[in-house]
Amino acid sequence: MRPFAVINAGERGVLMQFGKVQDRVLDEGLHPIIPIVISVKRINVRVQKKNIFKSDAASKDLQTITTELAVNWHIDPLKVNRIYQQVGDERLIIDGIITPAVSEFLKAATAKKNHEEVITKRTELKQEIDSNLKKRVESYGIIIDDVSLVNFSFSPDFSRAIESKQIAEQEAKQAEFIAQKATQEAQAEINRAKGQAEAQRLQRQTLTPELLQKQAIEKWDGRFPAVITGDGTLPLINLNAGSLSSGNKQ
């Protein structure tokens, strides 16, 4: 019975006279009304985020993919009266307009790609769903701000197959690395052996009797061996010079 209506921030008022929706939309603030004759339905026009559902769709290679999708949307503030008249409030907008449209476009877009492309071309898939969804709901006065592909999941059997494939690929890469390492080590051994053989060859070419004699003289410490013998020769006995001078014979 109050002769006024208060429209809060982020809302618009749908003006109804004896239940009939009027063309005028009430903005935020205080508005005078005629009690009983006029009633006001407040509609939220803020951006709303809705986690729609987990939708199952078949990919191009017939793999079942479960997609979790979120939509940011809001009602056109200038058309709240028309959408309330045609569809209803926020709950009816989600259930009657947005959810069926998302399901339809998600299945259509997923069917064009195989399971790998759904993941690798995620941005392209998002843009296709976003564009089609905006065109579908704009005629109702609904504005789509953004579509987010939250998560993808596959059937348990297919997920296990992907995991097994990844493990096999990792094992193959590891085996290839080990083989390459062994090949490199073998080649290194060959190179070292070639280097040693070349060094020995060069050494044999440079060694001469004169060089060997010179090296022997350089390494001689100046002492003769105690006894030197040879075939058909007399032994050479080392004499102590000190003993000879003292007259003692060894």
Short mmCIF file of the C-alpha atoms (twelve columns), coordinates in Angstrom:
data_MODEL
# 
_entry.id   MODEL 
# 
loop_
_atom_site.group_PDB 
_atom_site.id 
_atom_site.type_symbol 
_atom_site.label_atom_id 
_atom_site.label_alt_id 
_atom_site.label_comp_id 
_atom_site.label_asym_id 
_atom_site.label_seq_id 
_atom_site.Cartn_x 
_atom_site.Cartn_y 
_atom_site.Cartn_z 
_atom_site.pdbx_PDB_model_num 
ATOM 1   C CA . MET A 1   0.000   0.000   0.000   1 
ATOM 2   C CA . ARG A 2   3.019   2.301   -0.136  1 
ATOM 3   C CA . PRO A 3   2.721   5.129   -2.701  1 
ATOM 4   C CA . PHE A 4   6.322   4.756   -3.857  1 
ATOM 5   C CA . ALA A 5   8.805   2.101   -5.063  1 
ATOM 6   C CA . VAL A 6   12.542  1.963   -4.398  1 
ATOM 7   C CA . ILE A 7   14.791  0.487   -7.100  1 
ATOM 8   C CA . ASN A 8   18.219  -0.420  -5.738  1 
ATOM 9   C CA . ALA A 9   21.592  -0.187  -7.485  1 
ATOM 10  C CA . GLY A 10  22.026  -2.841  -10.176 1 
ATOM 11  C CA . GLU A 11  18.274  -3.276  -10.603 1 
ATOM 12  C CA . ARG A 12  15.507  -2.107  -12.891 1 
ATOM 13  C CA . GLY A 13  11.788  -2.040  -12.142 1 
ATOM 14  C CA . VAL A 14  9.195   -3.625  -14.392 1 
ATOM 15  C CA . LEU A 15  6.078   -1.497  -14.070 1 
ATOM 16  C CA . MET A 16  2.757   -3.363  -14.167 1 
ATOM 17  C CA . GLN A 17  -0.745  -1.949  -14.095 1 
ATOM 18  C CA . PHE A 18  -3.257  -4.496  -12.839 1 
ATOM 19  C CA . GLY A 19  -0.700  -7.156  -13.836 1 
ATOM 20  C CA . LYS A 20  -0.125  -5.844  -17.373 1 
ATOM 21  C CA . VAL A 21  3.492   -5.004  -18.209 1 
ATOM 22  C CA . GLN A 22  3.943   -1.370  -19.172 1 
ATOM 23  C CA . ASP A 23  6.438   0.099   -21.634 1 
ATOM 24  C CA . ARG A 24  8.071   2.253   -18.987 1 
ATOM 25  C CA . VAL A 25  11.100  0.838   -17.091 1 
ATOM 26  C CA . LEU A 26  11.955  2.234   -13.656 1 
ATOM 27  C CA . ASP A 27  15.590  3.213   -13.107 1 
ATOM 28  C CA . GLU A 28  17.438  3.200   -9.783  1 
ATOM 29  C CA . GLY A 29  15.931  5.463   -7.168  1 
ATOM 30  C CA . LEU A 30  12.593  6.416   -5.655  1 
ATOM 31  C CA . HIS A 31  9.468   6.370   -7.837  1 
ATOM 32  C CA . PRO A 32  5.880   7.349   -6.930  1 
ATOM 33  C CA . ILE A 33  3.216   4.783   -7.791  1 
ATOM 34  C CA . ILE A 34  -0.491  4.291   -7.268  1 
ATOM 35  C CA . PRO A 35  -1.031  1.509   -4.701  1 
ATOM 36  C CA . ILE A 36  -3.115  -1.487  -5.802  1 
ATOM 37  C CA . VAL A 37  -3.268  -0.180  -9.368  1 
ATOM 38  C CA . ILE A 38  0.485   -0.227  -9.991  1 
ATOM 39  C CA . SER A 39  2.943   -2.967  -8.931  1 
ATOM 40  C CA . VAL A 40  6.691   -3.208  -9.544  1 
ATOM 41  C CA . LYS A 41  8.854   -6.265  -10.200 1 
ATOM 42  C CA . ARG A 42  12.553  -5.694  -9.504  1 
ATOM 43  C CA . ILE A 43  14.972  -7.346  -11.974 1 
ATOM 44  C CA . ASN A 44  18.729  -7.734  -11.474 1 
ATOM 45  C CA . VAL A 45  20.698  -6.263  -14.396 1 
ATOM 46  C CA . ARG A 46  24.194  -6.903  -12.969 1 
ATOM 47  C CA . VAL A 47  26.627  -9.265  -14.696 1 
ATOM 48  C CA . GLN A 48  25.918  -12.756 -13.421 1 
ATOM 49  C CA . LYS A 49  28.148  -15.803 -13.577 1 
ATOM 50  C CA . LYS A 50  26.444  -19.110 -14.001 1 
ATOM 51  C CA . ASN A 51  28.181  -22.485 -13.960 1 
ATOM 52  C CA . ILE A 52  25.714  -23.992 -16.379 1 
ATOM 53  C CA . PHE A 53  26.325  -27.721 -16.108 1 
ATOM 54  C CA . LYS A 54  28.597  -30.535 -17.155 1 
ATOM 55  C CA . SER A 55  27.508  -31.239 -20.694 1 
ATOM 56  C CA . ASP A 56  28.320  -34.493 -22.510 1 
ATOM 57  C CA . ALA A 57  29.147  -34.165 -26.212 1 
ATOM 58  C CA . ALA A 58  30.655  -36.476 -28.818 1 
ATOM 59  C CA . SER A 59  33.817  -35.410 -30.617 1 
ATOM 60  C CA . LYS A 60  34.559  -35.921 -34.302 1 
ATOM 61  C CA . ASP A 61  36.316  -39.230 -33.522 1 
ATOM 62  C CA . LEU A 62  33.288  -40.342 -31.453 1 
ATOM 63  C CA . GLN A 63  34.832  -39.863 -28.033 1 
ATOM 64  C CA . THR A 64  32.511  -38.704 -25.242 1 
ATOM 65  C CA . ILE A 65  33.761  -35.438 -23.748 1 
ATOM 66  C CA . THR A 66  32.263  -33.895 -20.635 1 
ATOM 67  C CA . THR A 67  32.623  -30.126 -20.645 1 
ATOM 68  C CA . GLU A 68  32.115  -27.791 -17.719 1 
ATOM 69  C CA . LEU A 69  31.176  -24.360 -19.004 1 
ATOM 70  C CA . ALA A 70  30.517  -21.009 -17.306 1 
ATOM 71  C CA . VAL A 71  28.665  -18.024 -18.799 1 
ATOM 72  C CA . ASN A 72  28.824  -14.383 -17.723 1 
ATOM 73  C CA . TRP A 73  25.640  -12.631 -18.767 1 
ATOM 74  C CA . HIS A 74  23.260  -9.836  -17.867 1 
ATOM 75  C CA . ILE A 75  19.894  -8.465  -18.902 1 
ATOM 76  C CA . ASP A 76  19.726  -5.403  -21.127 1 
ATOM 77  C CA . PRO A 77  18.510  -2.681  -18.717 1 
ATOM 78  C CA . LEU A 78  16.373  -1.121  -21.480 1 
ATOM 79  C CA . LYS A 79  14.547  -4.370  -22.218 1 
ATOM 80  C CA . VAL A 80  13.785  -5.803  -18.782 1 
ATOM 81  C CA . ASN A 81  10.068  -5.277  -19.238 1 
ATOM 82  C CA . ARG A 82  9.988   -7.218  -22.505 1 
ATOM 83  C CA . ILE A 83  12.085  -10.128 -21.287 1 
ATOM 84  C CA . TYR A 84  10.041  -10.369 -18.092 1 
ATOM 85  C CA . GLN A 85  6.899   -10.418 -20.174 1 
ATOM 86  C CA . GLN A 86  8.198   -13.037 -22.639 1 
ATOM 87  C CA . VAL A 87  10.390  -15.260 -20.436 1 
ATOM 88  C CA . GLY A 88  10.244  -14.369 -16.759 1 
ATOM 89  C CA . ASP A 89  12.797  -13.741 -14.024 1 
ATOM 90  C CA . GLU A 90  16.491  -14.778 -13.808 1 
ATOM 91  C CA . ARG A 91  15.811  -18.437 -13.006 1 
ATOM 92  C CA . LEU A 92  13.503  -18.841 -16.004 1 
ATOM 93  C CA . ILE A 93  16.025  -17.039 -18.231 1 
ATOM 94  C CA . ILE A 94  18.751  -19.516 -17.253 1 
ATOM 95  C CA . ASP A 95  16.591  -22.629 -17.490 1 
ATOM 96  C CA . GLY A 96  14.551  -21.617 -20.538 1 
ATOM 97  C CA . ILE A 97  16.994  -19.661 -22.719 1 
ATOM 98  C CA . ILE A 98  20.674  -19.881 -21.791 1 
ATOM 99  C CA . THR A 99  21.032  -23.543 -20.772 1 
ATOM 100 C CA . PRO A 100 19.409  -25.077 -23.908 1 
ATOM 101 C CA . ALA A 101 21.362  -22.720 -26.184 1 
ATOM 102 C CA . VAL A 102 24.695  -23.554 -24.501 1 
ATOM 103 C CA . SER A 103 24.014  -27.284 -24.777 1 
ATOM 104 C CA . GLU A 104 23.145  -27.011 -28.467 1 
ATOM 105 C CA . PHE A 105 26.149  -24.930 -29.508 1 
ATOM 106 C CA . LEU A 106 28.579  -26.895 -27.344 1 
ATOM 107 C CA . LYS A 107 27.576  -30.189 -28.949 1 
ATOM 108 C CA . ALA A 108 27.686  -28.669 -32.444 1 
ATOM 109 C CA . ALA A 109 31.145  -27.168 -31.939 1 
ATOM 110 C CA . THR A 110 32.596  -30.287 -30.274 1 
ATOM 111 C CA . ALA A 111 31.364  -32.524 -33.087 1 
ATOM 112 C CA . LYS A 112 33.609  -30.636 -35.546 1 
ATOM 113 C CA . LYS A 113 36.834  -31.532 -33.712 1 
ATOM 114 C CA . ASN A 114 38.538  -34.702 -32.547 1 
ATOM 115 C CA . HIS A 115 39.492  -35.161 -28.908 1 
ATOM 116 C CA . GLU A 116 42.974  -33.684 -29.375 1 
ATOM 117 C CA . GLU A 117 41.682  -30.582 -31.179 1 
ATOM 118 C CA . VAL A 118 39.130  -29.980 -28.417 1 
ATOM 119 C CA . ILE A 119 42.088  -29.456 -26.068 1 
ATOM 120 C CA . THR A 120 44.647  -27.872 -28.397 1 
ATOM 121 C CA . LYS A 121 42.096  -25.572 -30.101 1 
ATOM 122 C CA . ARG A 122 40.294  -24.591 -26.933 1 
ATOM 123 C CA . THR A 123 40.297  -20.883 -27.776 1 
ATOM 124 C CA . GLU A 124 38.758  -21.526 -31.187 1 
ATOM 125 C CA . LEU A 125 36.058  -23.702 -29.619 1 
ATOM 126 C CA . LYS A 126 35.295  -21.024 -27.015 1 
ATOM 127 C CA . GLN A 127 35.000  -18.287 -29.645 1 
ATOM 128 C CA . GLU A 128 32.590  -20.340 -31.734 1 
ATOM 129 C CA . ILE A 129 30.321  -21.055 -28.772 1 
ATOM 130 C CA . ASP A 130 30.542  -17.454 -27.573 1 
ATOM 131 C CA . SER A 131 29.622  -15.988 -30.970 1 
ATOM 132 C CA . ASN A 132 26.689  -18.316 -31.615 1 
ATOM 133 C CA . LEU A 133 25.338  -17.917 -28.108 1 
ATOM 134 C CA . LYS A 134 25.382  -14.118 -28.311 1 
ATOM 135 C CA . LYS A 135 23.411  -14.178 -31.563 1 
ATOM 136 C CA . ARG A 136 20.856  -16.613 -30.158 1 
ATOM 137 C CA . VAL A 137 19.949  -14.741 -26.960 1 
ATOM 138 C CA . GLU A 138 20.308  -11.089 -27.996 1 
ATOM 139 C CA . SER A 139 16.806  -11.057 -29.458 1 
ATOM 140 C CA . TYR A 140 15.453  -11.768 -25.954 1 
ATOM 141 C CA . GLY A 141 17.325  -8.818  -24.423 1 
ATOM 142 C CA . ILE A 142 20.042  -10.977 -22.882 1 
ATOM 143 C CA . ILE A 143 23.675  -9.916  -23.281 1 
ATOM 144 C CA . ILE A 144 26.452  -12.520 -23.110 1 
ATOM 145 C CA . ASP A 145 29.607  -10.977 -21.622 1 
ATOM 146 C CA . ASP A 146 31.879  -14.020 -21.788 1 
ATOM 147 C CA . VAL A 147 31.929  -17.789 -22.109 1 
ATOM 148 C CA . SER A 148 34.551  -19.801 -20.200 1 
ATOM 149 C CA . LEU A 149 35.440  -23.428 -20.859 1 
ATOM 150 C CA . VAL A 150 36.256  -24.456 -17.306 1 
ATOM 151 C CA . ASN A 151 37.231  -28.089 -17.757 1 
ATOM 152 C CA . PHE A 152 37.260  -31.079 -20.113 1 
ATOM 153 C CA . SER A 153 37.102  -34.707 -19.065 1 
ATOM 154 C CA . PHE A 154 36.937  -37.980 -20.966 1 
ATOM 155 C CA . SER A 155 35.517  -41.393 -20.199 1 
ATOM 156 C CA . PRO A 156 37.578  -43.494 -17.724 1 
ATOM 157 C CA . ASP A 157 38.598  -46.015 -20.399 1 
ATOM 158 C CA . PHE A 158 39.698  -43.307 -22.788 1 
ATOM 159 C CA . SER A 159 41.581  -41.455 -20.034 1 
ATOM 160 C CA . ARG A 160 43.473  -44.657 -19.206 1 
ATOM 161 C CA . ALA A 161 44.292  -45.147 -22.883 1 
ATOM 162 C CA . ILE A 162 45.668  -41.600 -23.108 1 
ATOM 163 C CA . GLU A 163 47.729  -42.136 -19.962 1 
ATOM 164 C CA . SER A 164 49.137  -45.418 -21.322 1 
ATOM 165 C CA . LYS A 165 50.016  -43.704 -24.600 1 
ATOM 166 C CA . GLN A 166 51.827  -40.894 -22.784 1 
ATOM 167 C CA . ILE A 167 53.765  -43.383 -20.656 1 
ATOM 168 C CA . ALA A 168 54.762  -45.359 -23.759 1 
ATOM 169 C CA . GLU A 169 55.914  -42.169 -25.491 1 
ATOM 170 C CA . GLN A 170 57.991  -41.168 -22.459 1 
ATOM 171 C CA . GLU A 171 59.577  -44.626 -22.265 1 
ATOM 172 C CA . ALA A 172 60.352  -44.509 -26.002 1 
ATOM 173 C CA . LYS A 173 61.996  -41.099 -25.607 1 
ATOM 174 C CA . GLN A 174 64.023  -42.380 -22.654 1 
ATOM 175 C CA . ALA A 175 65.160  -45.440 -24.628 1 
ATOM 176 C CA . GLU A 176 66.125  -43.204 -27.542 1 
ATOM 177 C CA . PHE A 177 68.126  -40.979 -25.190 1 
ATOM 178 C CA . ILE A 178 69.961  -43.986 -23.726 1 
ATOM 179 C CA . ALA A 179 70.760  -45.284 -27.223 1 
ATOM 180 C CA . GLN A 180 72.062  -41.882 -28.307 1 
ATOM 181 C CA . LYS A 181 74.182  -41.658 -25.152 1 
ATOM 182 C CA . ALA A 182 75.661  -45.108 -25.783 1 
ATOM 183 C CA . THR A 183 76.422  -44.179 -29.395 1 
ATOM 184 C CA . GLN A 184 78.133  -40.986 -28.288 1 
ATOM 185 C CA . GLU A 185 80.202  -42.833 -25.678 1 
ATOM 186 C CA . ALA A 186 81.246  -45.467 -28.233 1 
ATOM 187 C CA . GLN A 187 82.229  -42.761 -30.699 1 
ATOM 188 C CA . ALA A 188 84.226  -41.045 -27.968 1 
ATOM 189 C CA . GLU A 189 86.106  -44.289 -27.273 1 
ATOM 190 C CA . ILE A 190 86.843  -44.665 -30.982 1 
ATOM 191 C CA . ASN A 191 88.124  -41.113 -31.152 1 
ATOM 192 C CA . ARG A 192 90.336  -41.655 -28.107 1 
ATOM 193 C CA . ALA A 193 91.740  -44.879 -29.596 1 
ATOM 194 C CA . LYS A 194 92.414  -43.127 -32.900 1 
ATOM 195 C CA . GLY A 195 94.152  -40.338 -31.049 1 
ATOM 196 C CA . GLN A 196 96.365  -42.744 -29.115 1 
ATOM 197 C CA . ALA A 197 97.227  -44.685 -32.266 1 
ATOM 198 C CA . GLU A 198 98.120  -41.487 -34.090 1 
ATOM 199 C CA . ALA A 199 100.279 -40.357 -31.170 1 
ATOM 200 C CA . GLN A 200 102.139 -43.656 -31.133 1 
ATOM 201 C CA . ARG A 201 102.648 -43.484 -34.898 1 
ATOM 202 C CA . LEU A 202 104.106 -40.022 -34.665 1 
ATOM 203 C CA . GLN A 203 106.281 -41.082 -31.767 1 
ATOM 204 C CA . ARG A 204 107.688 -44.024 -33.735 1 
ATOM 205 C CA . GLN A 205 108.502 -41.702 -36.614 1 
ATOM 206 C CA . THR A 206 110.429 -39.285 -34.383 1 
ATOM 207 C CA . LEU A 207 112.348 -41.843 -32.291 1 
ATOM 208 C CA . THR A 208 115.938 -42.436 -33.613 1 
ATOM 209 C CA . PRO A 209 118.944 -44.232 -32.074 1 
ATOM 210 C CA . GLU A 210 120.639 -40.902 -31.509 1 
ATOM 211 C CA . LEU A 211 117.579 -39.523 -29.711 1 
ATOM 212 C CA . LEU A 212 117.329 -42.613 -27.514 1 
ATOM 213 C CA . GLN A 213 121.035 -42.366 -26.670 1 
ATOM 214 C CA . LYS A 214 120.649 -38.687 -25.836 1 
ATOM 215 C CA . GLN A 215 117.638 -39.407 -23.568 1 
ATOM 216 C CA . ALA A 216 119.604 -42.207 -21.837 1 
ATOM 217 C CA . ILE A 217 122.567 -39.897 -21.209 1 
ATOM 218 C CA . GLU A 218 120.271 -37.183 -19.852 1 
ATOM 219 C CA . LYS A 219 118.696 -39.634 -17.414 1 
ATOM 220 C CA . TRP A 220 122.049 -41.283 -16.304 1 
ATOM 221 C CA . ASP A 221 122.916 -40.506 -12.679 1 
ATOM 222 C CA . GLY A 222 126.704 -40.895 -13.178 1 
ATOM 223 C CA . ARG A 223 127.090 -44.289 -11.495 1 
ATOM 224 C CA . PHE A 224 128.180 -47.470 -13.235 1 
ATOM 225 C CA . PRO A 225 126.608 -50.793 -12.380 1 
ATOM 226 C CA . ALA A 226 128.592 -53.024 -10.027 1 
ATOM 227 C CA . VAL A 227 129.166 -55.730 -12.705 1 
ATOM 228 C CA . ILE A 228 128.679 -55.452 -16.440 1 
ATOM 229 C CA . THR A 229 128.816 -58.688 -18.392 1 
ATOM 230 C CA . GLY A 230 128.515 -59.498 -22.020 1 
ATOM 231 C CA . ASP A 231 128.838 -62.425 -24.376 1 
ATOM 232 C CA . GLY A 232 132.493 -63.379 -24.715 1 
ATOM 233 C CA . THR A 233 133.730 -60.406 -22.740 1 
ATOM 234 C CA . LEU A 234 135.407 -60.082 -19.407 1 
ATOM 235 C CA . PRO A 235 133.422 -58.722 -16.508 1 
ATOM 236 C CA . LEU A 236 134.025 -55.136 -15.545 1 
ATOM 237 C CA . ILE A 237 134.409 -54.888 -11.803 1 
ATOM 238 C CA . ASN A 238 133.672 -51.567 -10.211 1 
ATOM 239 C CA . LEU A 239 136.580 -50.414 -8.076  1 
ATOM 240 C CA . ASN A 240 136.344 -48.119 -5.164  1 
ATOM 241 C CA . ALA A 241 138.893 -45.306 -5.653  1 
ATOM 242 C CA . GLY A 242 139.138 -44.758 -1.920  1 
ATOM 243 C CA . SER A 243 140.011 -48.385 -1.268  1 
ATOM 244 C CA . LEU A 244 142.762 -48.331 -3.909  1 
ATOM 245 C CA . SER A 245 144.388 -45.295 -2.415  1 
ATOM 246 C CA . SER A 246 144.487 -46.904 1.035   1 
ATOM 247 C CA . GLY A 247 146.051 -50.063 -0.334  1 
ATOM 248 C CA . ASN A 248 143.076 -52.269 0.507   1 
ATOM 249 C CA . LYS A 249 141.987 -54.567 -2.265  1 
ATOM 250 C CA . GLN A 250 138.404 -55.469 -2.745  1 
# 
